[in-house]
Amino acid sequence: MITPPPISLRDWEIERTRRGMKGEMDRTVENTRRYADECLRLGEELGIPCVDAFELIMSAAKKEAKDKGQDEEKVLSGYFWDGLHLSEKGYKVVVDGESYSLGLFTTSA
């Protein structure tokens, strides 16, 4: 099982505008984190591996922001192509994390 990744609110708002989606923002980081936590709880309850994509992406973005001295939200956007769906960079972080959690070979960064 895999949790949802976080979202880049800034980029998702831009994408929503581009798509003509009106009204209140339909996603929040807090709700996404709650959903991810519930996935982790369910995986533990059922005894199945669960990859925490939310934490993997957030940790990678925080580390990159610190290393580069950049704004975390700006760095986070590089892990998504529209603020909601992972980019190649985001998928690499998740796949490497999944491989690690399942005891499989991981690629070097």
Secondary structure, DSSP 8 states (H G I E B T S, - for coil): -B------HHHHHHHHHHHT--SS-S--HHHHHHHHHHHHHHHHHHT---B-HHHHHHHHHHHHHHHHT--HHHHHGGGBSSSSSB-HHHHHHHHHHHHHHTT------
